[in-house]
């Protein structure tokens, strides 16, 4: 079986959770307290991660999510639940493919046909998936330091350019805590913190499993605090404008004029965006492939090409980027995603605890 190291797992978690979310203003409904909403969403997500996902892992450490579903629910119901997870992983990848294509047209290649751009990124993801989990996670380990350095460079340039105004985020909680809570739950649990459910497909491949849970929590907290800092940074720089532009961090970098020679560094933001989106869509692609292969016991090439085709053709279901964003925040984060990120894992945990107690009673007799 393919194996991944703890460093590789941690790197992938950070890249996956940060993804492109740090480039946008999350929880914009909370206005200048959006960064506080991110902290609330992170803490709620941490509760689910520790209390549900990792608890399931500790009870059944050698099984991935699909194996756990079949073990606890049996074949008829297990197939139904598992196929919904395949569709969920595919849909999440579809959204990232479409985001990738639309934003490239918007910022880099306006004359390139959208189907061509999405085909290219799907082929790159397919090539990565063919090479296996260990290769993909090694990529994350190599890329993460570069991503972090670029972010630090951008933050320093914005600060040195005098674009930050702390008064844009004060006074704190001017409208009370209710808007912060409403902006965080369930939206920020669904995106990005609840997405950690995908890694239940990968934990079984990890070496040194005894240290895995603490590493996952540390990387989760690092990612959450990083996104919080970025939200605070965007609000301090753009104020009320932050919630009205498509990519706030790119808008900030467009304003940089450092020492009258360093400007127009938004291609670095585009690089961060495309890197984050690529790793996220490929991770979901991997999750769908592993789940379908587990269900059908099919060949690798059949599973990879089937899922890849579903993702590519599914990326045309939205007419444009804004429709995708509207649908996501109107329906997905409130109603659809919590089913897969919270309620089904919680049901599985209850079933696993019941099974364990029954087994202990049998052995006690």
N, C-alpha and C positions, 0 to 999 in steps of 0.2 A: 504494500500500500504506500502511496505517496505520503511524504512527511514534510511538515513545515516547522520551522523553529519558532521560539517565542518572540524573537525580534521581528521575524517576518509577519507573524500574526499581529503583533502590536502595530507595526508599520501600516498594515492593510486596514486595521480598524480606524486608525487616525485618518488616513487618506479617504477612506470610505465615508466616515461620519462628517468630516469637514467638507469633502466633495466640492461642490460649488456653493454650498450654503453660506460660507463666510464672505462671499462676494456680494450677497444680497442683504437687505434689511429684513430680518425675521421678526415676526410678531409686530408688524407695523401698526396694527390697531391700538397698541399700547403707547403709541407716539414716542415721546422722549424716554419713556420707561421700558422701551422694547428690550434693552439689554437685561433688565431685571426679569422680564418674562422668559428670556432664554435660560437664566439661572433656574427659574421655577420649572421650566420644561425639562431641563437637565436633571434636576433632583427627582422629579417624577419618573423620568426615564431610568434613572439609576435604581429607583425602588423596584421597577419592573425587571430590570436586568438582574439585580441581585436576588430579589425575592421569587422570581418566576423562572427566567431563562437559565441562570446558573444553578438554581435549585434542581431544575430538571436535569441539567448536565451532571450534577453530583449524584443523582439517583440512577441515571443511566449513562455513564460516561463514555461507553464505547459505541454509542449509537448517534446517528444524525437525526435531524428533525423528522424526516420521513420514516425512518426506522422506528422512532419513538411512537409516531402515529399508528403504524401498523401493529406495534407491540401492545399498545393500550386499547386500541379501538377495533382490532380485527380487520379482516380483509374487506368485507363489503363497504363499511363506513370509512375504513382507512383509505381505500381507493378514491372515494368521493372527496374527502378532506385533502388528500395529497394532490389531486388534480387541481383543486382550487389554489393550492400553494404554487403549483407550476404556473398557473395563469397569473397569479399575483406577482411572482418573480418576473415573468415575461412582461407584464404590464409596466412594472417599475423600470425595466430595461428599455421598453418602448418609449416611455416618457423621456428618458435620458438621451436616447438616440435622436428623438425629435428636437429636444432642447439643443443638442450638439449641432444639428443641421441648421436650425433656424438662427442660432446665435452666430455661427460662422458666416452665414449670408448677411446677417445684420452688421457684423463688425469687420470681416476680413475679405470674403469672396462674394460680393453681391451679385456677380454675373454668373456664378456657377449654379447649375440646376440642383434643386434640393434632393431629388432622388439619387443623384450621383454622390453627393456629400454623405448621405445616410448609408449608401451602399459601401462607401469606402470605410466608414467607421465600423460598420457591421462586419466587413471582411477582416479588419484588423482585430476585432474582438473574437471572431471565429478562429482566427489563426492563434490567438493567445489561448483560447479554451482548448484547442487541440493539443497544445503542449503541456497541459496538465496544471493541477493546483499548485504544485511546488514551484513551477516556473513563474506563474502569475504572482505568487507571494514574494518570490525573490525580486521581481520587478518593483514591487511596492517598497521593499527594503532599500533598493537602490535609488528610487525616485524621491522618497520622503525628505531626505536632507536637502535636496535641491529645492523642493517646494517650500520648505520652512525658510531657507535662506532668501528666496525671492520675496516671501511675505515680510520678513524682517527688513529687507531692503526697501520695500514699498512703504512700510510703516515709518521708517526713519526719514525717508524723503518727504512724506506728507508732513511729519512733525517739523522738520527743518524748514519747510516752505511756509510755515506760519499759517497753515490751513485749519488747525484745530482750535476750537472755541468751546471750552468746558461749559460755558453758560448755556449752550444748546441742550444740555442734558440735565439742567437744574431748573427749578427745585425737584428733587426726587420724590416720587409718589405724590405729586401735586393733586392728582385726581383720585387718590386712594389706591388700595391694593386690588380692588375688583377688576378694573380694566386689565391689569397685569395678569391676573389669574385667567380671565376669559380669553386673553390673547395666547396664553400658554397651553391651556388644556381644552380640547385634546390636540390642537394643531401642532404644537412643538413636540409633543410625544410622537405623533405620527410622522413628522418630518422635522428634524432628522433623527431624533434619539431612539424612537421605537424601531427604526430600521435595523438595529443591531440584531433583531431576530434572524436575519439572514445568516449570521455567523454560527447558528446552530447547525448549519450544513457543513461547517468547516472545522469545528472544534475537535472532532475525533481524529483529525490528521495531525494534531499538534504533539510535538515532543515535550517531555517533561510536564506531563499533564497536572502534576501536583501544584505547580506554580501558575497555572494558566488563569485561574479565576481572579487572582489578585492583579495579574497583568492586564486582563480585560477591563477591570474596574479602573485601574490607573489610566489606561489609554482612553477610556470613555470619558473620565473626568478631564483629562488634558484636552480632548477634542471639544468638550462642552465649554470649558473656560476659554479656549482659543476663539470659539465662535462668539462667546459673550464679549470678549475683548474687541473683536472685529466689529460687532454691532455697536458697542460703545464708541469705537473709533469713527465709524461711519456717521453716527449721530452727531458726534462732536464736530465733525468736519462739514457736514451738509445741513444739519438741523432739520427743519420741516421738509426740505427738498428730498431728503433721503428716501421717503416713502413714495415719491412720485416719479423716480427714474428707474429704468429697467435694471441696470447694474450699477448700484451706488459707488462701489469701490472704483470702478472704471471712470465714473464721473469725477471722483476725487483726484485720480491720477492725471486726468486731463487738465486739471488746474495747477499741477506742479510746474513750477519754474524755479529750479534750484541753481543759484549762482549764475543765472542768465545763460546757461549753456545746456542744462539737462532738462529736457521736457519731452512730451509725447511718448511716455513710457507705457501707455495703455496696452501695447502688445504683450507686456509681461503679465498683465491682468488676464488677457485673452489666453495666454499659455496656462495660467493657473486654472482658469475656467475649463478649458478643454481637457487638461490632465485630470481634474477632479471628476468631470462628467464621464470620461473614458473609463476610469477605474471603477466608478459606480455602476455603469451600464454593464461592464464586463463581469463584475462580481455577481450581479443579479442574473446575468446570462449563465454563469457557472452554477449558481444555485438552481436554476430551472433545469439545466442539463443533468446535474447530480440527482435531482428529485425524479425526473422522468426516467432516467436510467435505472434508478432504484425500483421504480414501479413496474417497468416493462422488462427489465433485465435485457435490454436491447444493446446493440453494438454502439460503440462510441461515435463512429462516424454518422450513423443514422440519427442518434440523439442530438448531436451537435448541429447537424444540418437542419433537422426539423425545428429545433428551438430557434436557430438563427433565422430561418425563413419566417417563423411566426413573429419574431421581433421586427424584422425589416418591413414586412408588409403591414404589420400592426401599427408601425410608426406613421402611417398615412391616415389614421382614423381622425386626427385633429387637423383642422383647416389651417391653423397657424399657432404660433407660440403663445399668444395671449389667450386663445381659446383653451389651450392645454392648462395654462396657469389658472384660469378662471374655474375650469372643471375640477382641477385638483383641490383648490381651496374651498370650493362650494360643496363638493361631495366626498372626495377621497379622504382627506385628512380628518373629517368629522365623522364619517359613517363607515367607509369601506376599510381603510387601513387598520383601525383599531381592532377589527375582527381578527386579523391575522397576527397583529403585533401584541395584543393583550388577551382577548377573550379565549381564543383557541389554546394558546400556551397555558393560560390559567386553568382551563378545563383539563388539559393534559397533566398539569401538575397535581391537580386533585385526584385524577385517576391513578397516577403513579404512586401517590401517598397511600391511597386505598389498597393498591396492589401490594405495596411493600408491607403494610400492616397485616394483610391477610397472609402473606408469606411468612411473616414472623410468628403469627399465631399457629400456623401449620407446623413450623419447625419446633415451636415450644411444646406442642403435643407429642 
